[in-house]
Amino acid sequence: NAGVTQTPKFQVLKTGQSMTLQCAQDMNHEYMSWYRQDPGMGLRLIHYSVGAGITDQGEVPNGYNVSRSTTEDFPLRLLSAAPSQTSVYFCASSYVGGTYNEQFFGPGTRLTVL
Amino acid sequence: KNEVEQSPQNLTAQEGEFITINCSYSVGISALHWLQQHPGGGIVSLFMLSSGKKKHGRLIATINIQEKHSSLHITASHPRDSAVYICAASWIGGGADGLTFGKGTHLIIQP
């Protein structure tokens, strides 16, 4: 099993550009989520999904979109990148019941917005 | 707002020392998670517990539900234990809307 994979590992964008961060898992987990990690702050939830076709907002959803067309994939879209979105992004997955079960994290994507 | 507080923020110790990292939370939880993050690396789940104590190798996690407090202990610490240790809580009634994370404890074990 590859576990949770994320691409790209690193990305530099200019303000206003859009892009998609990819996340995939091969463990048949129903629950998937996106977090951002900023210096001096704990990880914060952006969006999450409890199954294909179902998504919801987390603590810091503004400027991001998600979709969940398959169990395996949960892409995160930045619509118009801003310097405030410079961060490290982690995707995570777990069995349904989400927060009550062990979460598996991807390796992270380091994004810089100039 | 449900909060998770960790202490200390930074900890430097000598190889072989017994390490304790503390985590406190504000309201009732359904589970408390301990995670490890190596420099430049991803995040790995170490423990998930809702009561009592769990042990894996040199790592021990305990939780006191009444005091809303959890500790992560490392026995016979080694330089390879150097990492950021993060506690995170899932809340009673919180549903599937993710975890609340502490800010992490940066641990350095010197040889």
Interface residues (C-beta under 8 A of the other chain):
Chain A: Y31 S33 Y35 G40 M41 G42 L43 R44 L45 Y48 V50 D56 G58 E59 F90 A92 V96 G97 G98 T99 Y100 N101 E102 Q103 F104 F105 G106 P107 G108
Chain B: V4 S30 A31 H33 L35 G41 G42 I43 V44 S45 M48 I86 A88 S90 W91 G94 G95 A96 D97 G98 L99 T100 F101 G102 K103 G104
